[in-house]
């Protein structure tokens, strides 16, 4: 029996820092004309406690969607985490998640094969190593296990390209005992940056997908989007849905990052009617 392909989104919304409120989720579902299975949320260590997260978790649950939290230890290196510098915050978060009781997915130390996050192995100065990221991921999971938290699924994520020295697609994988799902983040930046060029979905994801193929865990795309700059966004989306079952058969779901950023690119789904139409047609093709 073929498993239904799952669709999710960072749903965007009005303002610089939109959140997945009920209104924003409904607006995205109306835009695509169907329900979303996954709701994306980004939470920062120390700043965002569970009391801040819980209303979004409840909104997702009432929408019959799974909340996937990208839990970001901004300000902490991998060594800082294993040295226990964030333990108090992590433990309180774990205790509160346990009290909450409903299932959530936590995405830890994502895109560590890059140079843009404090835990990235591509950062200059050898602040983080692949081994230290592995230990940091395990350290966080162990705290949740010490607190007997049973309602969390753990997600490990690689970026679709390695950026910086000493980076690889799978070197930060913490091991099967610590991971429930694996995922990839990747974007088509078009010509928005001096270092970027237009890339198809396959060009963005194929190398990382092939590298992760040897890991026996369910695989999904946790973040993706495409700009209108440098090519045809609608055609890119149409091609994405075409090649997914052909070239990426292990991928069971995909989450669109639907928020345009002035300092990045026009990531929102509804940057053109053609893009939205291509998305709807792709969803219908997958459902059929």
N, C-alpha and C positions, 0 to 999 in steps of 0.2 A: 504494500500500500504506500503510495506517495504521500509524504508529509507536506502539509500546506506551507507555502513560503510565508515567512513572517515579515511584516513591515512595521517600522517604527520611525521616530523622528525626534530631533530637538525641534520643537514646534515653532520656536520663534514667537514673535508678537511685537507689540508697540514698545518703543523705548530702547535705550542702549543695553539694558540688562533684562530682557524679557524672561519670564519663568513659565513653566508648564502649568499654568492655571487651568481651571475648567474651561474658561472662555477661550484661551489660546489653543487648548487641545481640540475643542469643538470647532474652532475656526479652521484648523488644519484638516480635520476629518471632513468638514464641509468642502474644503478646497479639493481634496482628492476623491471625495464621494464615497468614502468607506472608513471603516474602523481601523485604528492603529493598535498593533499588538504590543509595542514597546514605547514607553515614554522616557526620554532622556533627561537627565538632570546632572548638573555639575555642582559639586560641593567642595569647599576648601577646608583643609585642616585648620583647626582652632577657630576659624571664623564661623563656620556653619556647623552648629550642633544638631543633634537629632531633632530637637524641638523645632528647628528651622526646616528640616527636611520633611518631617512627618506630614504636614498638610499636603505636600506634593505627593507623598506616598499614598495618602488617602484618596487624593483626587485621581491618581492613576488606578488605584484598586477599584474605586467606584465606577471607573470607566471600563473596567475589566481589561486593563492593560498592565503589563509588567513594568515596574520602575527600574531602570538601569541607571545607577549613580556612578558617574565618573568622579572618583574620590581623590582629590588632588592635594598632595602634601607640599604646597607651595612654601618655599622658605626652608625646606628640609632636603638635605642630600640623602642618599641611600644609607650612608654610614650614620647619619643623625638618627634615622629611624631605628636601625639595629642597636644603636647605643642607648635607646630608650627615651630619647628627648621628646617624643610625642606620645609616650605610653599612656599618660593620664587621660589625654583627650581620646585616644583610640579606645581605651577600656571603658570610659563613660559612654562613648558612642555604641560600643558593643552591647553594653548592659541595656541601653535604651532600645536598641534594635530588637533584642531578645524580648523585652517587655511588649514591644509593638506586635510581634507574633506573625504578621503576614510576610510572605516571601518578597525579598528584594534581591537585586543583583548588584554587586559591588565590583567596579572596574578599577583596579589598583595600578599605580605607577605606569600609566599608559604611555605609549610612544617613547619608551626608554631608549630606543635605538636612534635617538636624535639628540640635538644639542640645544633645545629651546626650553626644557624644563630642568628644575633643580636636581632631579634624579636621573637626568639623561646621561647615558654613557658617552655621548658624543661631545659633551662639554669639555672645553680646554682645561688643562691642568690635571687631568686624571682624577677628578673629584669622585667620580663614580666608576666602578667596574661592573662588568656583567655579573660577576659573582656577588658583589655587594647589593645589586638590585635584586637578585634572587633571594638573598638572605633577608632583605627588607620586606619583600612580599611575604615570605614565609613567616617573618616576625609578626606581621599584622594578623595573618590568618591564625597563628598560634594563640594570640591574645583572645580572639573570638572563640577559639576552641576551649581555652581556659575558662571562659565565661559561659560555656555550653550553649552557644548560639547555634541554633539549628535552621533558622529561616533565611540564611544568606547563601546565594550562589556566587562563586568567585569567577571573575572574568580577567583573563590576561590578554593584553593588547599589544601588537606591534604596529609600527608605522609602515606604510607601504613602500617607503624608501629609507635606506640607511643614510644618516647624515652625521658626519663627523668621524674621526678616527676611532678605531676599536669598537665599531658597531656592527651588529649582525641581526638578522631577522629573528633568530631563535635563541640567541645566547643568554637572554634574560628570562627564559622560560623556567618557572620555579619547580616544575615537576608535576606529574599527574595527580599526586596526592593533595596538591594545593590548588588545583584548578578544576572548575566545572565546564567552562566554555573558553574558547580562544576567539580572538577577533582581530580585525585589521582596520586601521584608519587610513583613508587616502582621498585626495582631492585632485580635480583637474583645475589647475590655476590658470590655464590658458596663457595669455601674455600679460597678466596683471603685474608680474614681477620681472625684474631684470634677469633673474635666474630661471624663469619658467617658460614653458612652451606648451602648446595645445597637446594633450594626450588623451587617447581613448580610454574607456574604462579598463580594457585589457592591458593597455600600456601602464596604467596606474597600478593595477593590482596583481598582474600575473606572476611577477618574480616573488613577491611576498607570499602569495597563495601557494605557489609550488614549494617554497621553503617550509611552510607550515603543514604541508600535506602529510608529513610523517608523524604528526602528533595526533594521537587517537582521541580527540575531543571534538565536540560539535563546534562548528566554525560559522561566524557571521561577520558582516561588515558593521562596525559600531559607529563609524562616522564616514560620510562621503557627501560630496556635492560637486557642482560644476559651475563655472562662471559663464557669462554670455560673451566674454571678451576673448577674441581670437579664434572663434569658431561658432558652431551652431549648437547651442545648449539642448534644444529639443531633439536634434539628431543624436547627440551624445546620450541622452536619457533613453531614447528608443533603442540604440545599440546596446546599452547596458542591460536592458531587459532581455534582449536577444541572446547575448553571449553568456549571461549568468548560468542558464541550464546547460549550455553547450561546453563552456570552458571552465566553469567553476561549480561543478555539480555538488561539492561538499558544502557550499554555502547555503545555510537554511534561512537566513534573514538578512535584512538590510535596514539601516537607519540613516535617514536623510538629515543633514544639518541645514535646517531651513531658517537661517538668519543671515542676512547680508550685513557685512561689516565694512565700514568706510575705509579702514586701514588694511583690509584684506581683499575681499572680493564679494561679488553679488551672489552669495550662496543660497539665498532664499529660493524656494521652489517656484514661487509665483512672480519671477522677474519678467516673464512673458506668458501670454496665453498659450503659445505653442509649447512651451516647456511643461505647463500644467497638463495640456492635452496629451503630450507624449507620456507623462507619468501615469495618467489615468489609463491610457491604452496599454501600457506595460503591465499595470496591475491586473487589468482584465485578462490579458494574455496569460499571465501566471495563474490566475484563478481558473481559467478554462482548461 
